[in-house]
């Protein structure tokens, strides 16, 4: 559990720099954007690796708090369907971005909620609950921050088609093949 907690602290620590220290984050990016992005990425990867290994170890022995009814698996699968679409959206500007403002934060909230519906161990609650809380806090914070441009292609009506088809394709690939081999759980059988 310690690895999981430390990983979450590291990962959310760097990802919360815009929430708690916006001027520091902006100063660092202005001084040397490439170095800041490299540092940010390195810290994020370290946190992510600790989260992955910590969660993998802890989920084997964590107490079960609740067991979900089987039908919630279907609800979870439906909530996860737009995840990849929304993760792609900032890079393919379209009506999705205009409507949701920050589609990746919506994606994280859907991902966390969907997993909390069907996973009830302490390890699951810590992992997915912390992502859900962070995404909510960051979304509130985004409303108060100046808009920061994300590198992307120009806005076009074709982008929504690319996001939807690409996102659905990624969903199928991940749900049917990758989730089982990477996570050890096959969502559909």
C-alpha positions in Angstrom: 0.0 0.0 0.0 2.9 2.4 0.7 4.1 2.2 -2.9 0.6 3.1 -4.1 0.2 6.0 -1.7 3.7 7.4 -2.5 3.0 7.0 -6.3 -0.3 8.9 -5.9 1.3 11.7 -4.0 4.1 12.0 -6.6 1.7 11.8 -9.6 -0.9 14.1 -8.2 1.8 16.4 -6.7 3.2 17.3 -10.1 -0.3 17.2 -11.8 -1.6 19.7 -9.2 1.1 22.3 -9.9 -1.4 24.4 -11.8 -3.9 24.0 -9.0 -1.7 25.0 -6.0 1.3 26.8 -7.6 0.2 28.3 -10.9 2.7 31.1 -10.9 5.6 28.6 -10.1 4.4 26.3 -12.9 4.2 29.2 -15.4 7.6 30.6 -14.4 9.2 27.2 -14.8 7.6 26.8 -18.2 8.6 30.3 -19.3 12.2 29.8 -18.3 12.7 26.6 -20.2 9.5 24.9 -21.5 11.3 21.8 -22.8 13.1 21.3 -19.4 9.8 21.8 -17.5 8.0 19.3 -19.7 10.8 16.9 -19.3 10.8 17.3 -15.5 7.0 17.1 -15.4 7.0 13.9 -17.6 9.8 12.2 -15.5 8.1 12.9 -12.2 4.7 11.7 -13.7 6.3 8.5 -15.0 7.9 7.8 -11.6 4.6 8.4 -9.9 2.7 6.2 -12.4 5.2 3.3 -12.1 4.8 3.4 -8.3 1.0 3.6 -8.7 1.0 0.6 -11.0 3.2 -1.6 -8.9 1.7 -0.5 -5.7 -1.8 -1.2 -6.9 -0.9 -4.5 -8.4 0.6 -5.6 -5.1 -2.0 -4.2 -2.8 -5.1 -5.3 -4.7 -4.2 -9.0 -4.0 -4.5 -8.5 -0.2 -6.8 -5.5 0.2 -10.0 -5.9 2.1 -13.2 -5.9 0.1 -15.6 -3.1 1.2 -18.4 -3.8 -1.2 -19.3 -6.2 -4.0 -21.3 -4.8 -6.9 -24.2 -6.5 -8.6 -23.3 -8.1 -11.9 -25.4 -5.7 -13.9 -23.2 -2.8 -12.9 -20.5 -4.2 -15.3 -22.7 -3.1 -18.2 -23.1 0.3 -16.7 -19.4 0.5 -16.2 -18.7 -0.5 -19.8 -21.1 2.2 -21.1 -19.4 4.8 -18.9 -16.0 3.8 -20.3 -17.0 4.0 -23.9 -16.5 7.7 -24.3 -13.2 7.6 -22.3 -10.9 7.3 -25.3 -13.0 9.7 -27.4 -12.6 12.4 -24.7 -8.9 11.7 -24.2 -8.4 12.3 -27.9 -10.6 15.4 -28.1 -8.1 18.1 -27.1 -5.8 17.1 -29.9 -8.6 17.2 -32.5 -10.6 20.4 -31.7 -14.3 20.1 -32.4 -17.7 20.6 -30.8 -16.7 18.1 -28.0 -14.1 20.6 -26.8 -16.4 23.6 -27.1 -19.1 21.8 -25.1 -17.0 20.2 -22.4 -14.2 22.8 -22.1 -11.8 20.1 -20.7 -12.7 16.7 -22.1 -9.8 14.9 -20.6 -10.9 15.7 -17.0 -14.4 14.5 -17.9 -12.7 11.3 -19.2 -10.8 10.8 -16.0 -14.0 11.3 -13.9 -15.9 8.7 -16.1 -12.9 6.2 -15.9 -12.7 6.5 -12.1 -16.4 6.4 -11.5 -16.9 3.4 -13.8 -14.1 1.5 -12.0 -15.5 2.4 -8.6 -18.9 1.0 -9.6 -17.5 -2.5 -10.1 -14.4 -2.6 -7.9 -14.9 -2.5 -4.1 -11.6 -3.3 -2.5 -9.7 -0.7 -0.4 -7.0 -0.6 -3.1 -9.7 0.2 -5.7 -11.2 2.9 -3.6 -7.8 4.5 -2.9 -6.8 4.4 -6.6 -10.0 5.3 -8.4 -11.3 7.5 -5.6 -8.2 9.6 -5.6 -8.4 10.1 -9.4 -12.0 11.1 -9.2 -11.4 13.6 -6.4 -8.4 15.0 -8.2 -10.3 15.4 -11.5 -13.2 17.2 -9.7 -10.7 19.6 -7.9 -8.8 20.2 -11.1 -12.0 21.0 -13.0 -13.0 23.6 -10.4 -9.5 25.0 -10.6 -9.5 25.1 -14.4 -12.5 27.5 -14.3 -10.3 30.0 -12.5 -7.1 29.7 -14.6 -6.3 31.3 -17.9 -6.8 28.9 -20.9 -3.6 27.2 -21.9 -3.3 26.1 -25.5 -2.7 22.4 -26.1 -0.8 21.5 -29.3 -3.4 20.4 -31.8 -4.4 20.4 -35.4 -6.8 23.1 -36.7 -10.5 22.8 -35.8 -12.6 21.0 -38.3 -15.8 19.1 -38.6 -13.8 16.0 -39.6 -12.1 16.1 -36.1 -15.3 14.9 -34.3 -15.4 11.9 -36.7 -11.8 11.2 -36.0 -12.3 11.4 -32.2 -15.4 9.2 -32.2 -14.1 6.5 -34.6 -10.6 6.6 -33.2 -11.9 6.6 -29.6 -14.3 3.7 -30.2 -11.5 1.7 -32.0 -9.2 2.3 -29.0 -12.0 1.3 -26.6 -12.5 -2.0 -28.4 -8.8 -2.8 -28.6 -8.3 -2.0 -25.0 -11.4 -3.7 -23.6 -11.0 -6.9 -25.6 -7.2 -7.3 -25.7 -5.1 -4.9 -23.8 -6.9 -4.6 -20.5 -6.5 -8.4 -19.9 -2.9 -8.5 -20.9 -1.8 -5.3 -19.2 -4.1 -5.3 -16.1 -4.8 -8.9 -15.7 -8.6 -8.5 -15.8 -10.7 -9.2 -18.9 -13.7 -6.9 -18.8 -15.6 -8.9 -21.3 -15.0 -12.5 -20.3 
